[in-house]
Amino acid sequence: MTDAARMTLQIYRRPGCHLCDDAELLLRDELAQRARAGLPPIEVQHVDISADQELEARYRRRIPVFVIGELESELVTSSRQVREFLEQAAPSP
């Protein structure tokens, strides 16, 4: 996979959100497991919803939200949710 084709996961979050911080730690663990398994890397981008009124209105009660392409998972709070989201969005070959 080339860098141009690298998959990107966006985390919609807000500063000071402990659920968002916890979800990101779970994500790091899952991405590390994927790397050990030789799966392609996934780039992570943070989106601060408090910097945009539309995003704040859309995601305020749903964060942390993970998005890859059209696939979205809200209120990500468990490693199971993270793993299932990644398996659906970026399945193993």
Contact map, one row per residue, 1 for C-alpha under 8 A:
111011000000000000000000000000000000000100000000000000000000000000000000000000000000000000000
111111000000000000000000000000000000000000000000000000000000000000000000000000000000000000000
111111000000000000000000000000000000000000000000000000000000000000000000000000000000000000000
011111000000000000000000000000000000000000000000000000000000000000000000000000000000000000000
111111100000000000000000000000000000000000000000000000000000000000000000000000000000000000000
111111110000000000000000000000000000000111100000000000000000000000000000000000000000000000000
000011111000000000000000000000000000000011100000000000000000000000010000000000000000000000000
000001111100000000000000000000000000000001111000000000000000000000011000000000000000000000000
000000111110000000000000000000000000000001111000000000000000000001111000000000000000000000000
000000011111000000000000000000000000000000011110000000000000000001110000000000000000000000000
000000001111100000000000000000000000000000011110000000000000000111100000000000000000000000000
000000000111110000000000000000000000000000000111100000000010001111100000000000000000000000000
000000000011111010010000000000000000000000000111100000000000001110000000000000000000000000000
000000000001111110010000000000000000000000000011110000000000001000000000000000000000000000000
000000000000111110000000000000000000000000000001010000000000000000000000000000000000000000000
000000000000011111000000000000000000000000000000000000000000000000000000000000000000000000000
000000000000111111111000000000000000000000000000000000000000000000000000000000000000000000000
000000000000000111111100000000000000000000000000000000000000000000000000000000000000000000000
000000000000000011111110000000000000000000000000000000000000001100000000000010000000000000000
000000000000110011111111000000000000000000000000000000000000001100000000000000000000000000000
000000000000000011111111100000000000000000000000000000000000000000000000000000000000000000000
000000000000000001111111110000000000000000000000000000000000000000000000000010000000000000000
000000000000000000111111111000000000000000000000000000000000000100000000000111100100000000000
000000000000000000011111111100000000000000000000000000000000000000000000000000000000000000000
000000000000000000001111111110000000000000000000000000000000000000000000000000000000000000000
000000000000000000000111111111000000000000000000000000000000000000000000000001100100000000000
000000000000000000000011111111100000000000000000000000000000000000000000000000100100000000000
000000000000000000000001111111110000000000000000000000000000000000000000000000000000000000000
000000000000000000000000111111111000000000000000000000000000000000000000000000000000000000000
000000000000000000000000011111111100000000000000000000000000000000000000000000100110000000000
000000000000000000000000001111111110000011000000000000000000000000000000000000000000000000000
000000000000000000000000000111111111000000000000000000000000000000000000000000000000000000000
000000000000000000000000000011111111100000000000000000000000000000000000000000000000000000000
000000000000000000000000000001111111111110000000000000000000000000000000000000000000000000000
000000000000000000000000000000111111111110000000000000000000000000000000000000000000000000000
000000000000000000000000000000011111111000000000000000000000000000000000000000000000000000000
000000000000000000000000000000001111111000000000000000000000000000000000000000000000000000000
000000000000000000000000000000000111111100000000000000000000000000000000000000000000000000000
000000000000000000000000000000000111111110000000000000000000000000000000000000000000000000010
100001000000000000000000000000000110011111000000000000000000000000000000000000000000000000000
000001100000000000000000000000100110001111100000000000000000000000000000000000000000000000000
000001111000000000000000000000100000000111110000000000000000000000000000000000000000000000000
000001111000000000000000000000000000000011111000000000000000000000000000000000000000000000000
000000011110000000000000000000000000000001111100000000000000000000000000000000000000000000000
000000011110000000000000000000000000000000111110000000000000000000000000000000000000000000000
000000000111100000000000000000000000000000011111000000000000000000000000000000000000000000000
000000000111110000000000000000000000000000001111100000000000000000000000000000000000000000000
000000000001111000000000000000000000000000000111111100000000000000000000000000000000000000000
000000000001110000000000000000000000000000000011111110110011000000000000000000000000000000000
000000000000011000000000000000000000000000000001111110110000000000000000000000000000000000000
000000000000000000000000000000000000000000000001111110010000000000000000000000000000000000000
000000000000000000000000000000000000000000000001111111110000000000000000000000000000000000000
000000000000000000000000000000000000000000000000111111111000000000000000000000000000000000000
000000000000000000000000000000000000000000000000000111111100000000000000000000000000000000000
000000000000000000000000000000000000000000000000110111111111000000000000000000000000000000000
000000000000000000000000000000000000000000000000111111111111000000000000000000000000000000000
000000000000000000000000000000000000000000000000000011111111000000000000000000000000000000000
000000000000000000000000000000000000000000000000000001111111000000000000000000000000000000000
000000000001000000000000000000000000000000000000100000111111111010000000000000000000000000000
000000000000000000000000000000000000000000000000100000111111111000000000000000000000000000000
000000000000000000000000000000000000000000000000000000000011111000000000000000000000000000000
000000000000000000000000000000000000000000000000000000000011111110000000011000000000000000000
000000000001110000110000000000000000000000000000000000000011111110000000011100000000000000000
000000000011100000110010000000000000000000000000000000000000011111000000011110000000000000000
000000000011100000000000000000000000000000000000000000000010011111100001111100000000000000000
000000001111000000000000000000000000000000000000000000000000000111110001110100000000000000000
000000001111000000000000000000000000000000000000000000000000000011111111100000000000000000000
000000111100000000000000000000000000000000000000000000000000000001111111000000000000000010000
000000011000000000000000000000000000000000000000000000000000000000111111000000000000000000000
000000000000000000000000000000000000000000000000000000000000000000111111000000000000000000000
000000000000000000000000000000000000000000000000000000000000000000111111100000000000000010000
000000000000000000000000000000000000000000000000000000000000000011111111110000000000000000000
000000000000000000000000000000000000000000000000000000000000000011100011111100000000100000000
000000000000000000000000000000000000000000000000000000000000011111000001111100000000000000000
000000000000000000000000000000000000000000000000000000000000011110000000111110000000000000000
000000000000000000000010000000000000000000000000000000000000001111000000111111001100000000000
000000000000000000100110000000000000000000000000000000000000000100000000001111101000000000000
000000000000000000000010010000000000000000000000000000000000000000000000000111111100000000000
000000000000000000000010011001000000000000000000000000000000000000000000000011111110000000000
000000000000000000000000000000000000000000000000000000000000000000000000000001111111000000000
000000000000000000000000000000000000000000000000000000000000000000000000000111111111100000000
000000000000000000000010011001000000000000000000000000000000000000000000000101111111110000000
000000000000000000000000000001000000000000000000000000000000000000000000000000111111111000000
000000000000000000000000000000000000000000000000000000000000000000000000000000011111111100000
000000000000000000000000000000000000000000000000000000000000000000000000100000001111111110000
000000000000000000000000000000000000000000000000000000000000000000000000000000000111111111100
000000000000000000000000000000000000000000000000000000000000000000000000000000000011111111110
000000000000000000000000000000000000000000000000000000000000000000000000000000000001111111100
000000000000000000000000000000000000000000000000000000000000000000010010000000000000111111100
000000000000000000000000000000000000000000000000000000000000000000000000000000000000011111110
000000000000000000000000000000000000000000000000000000000000000000000000000000000000011111111
000000000000000000000000000000000000001000000000000000000000000000000000000000000000001001111
000000000000000000000000000000000000000000000000000000000000000000000000000000000000000000111
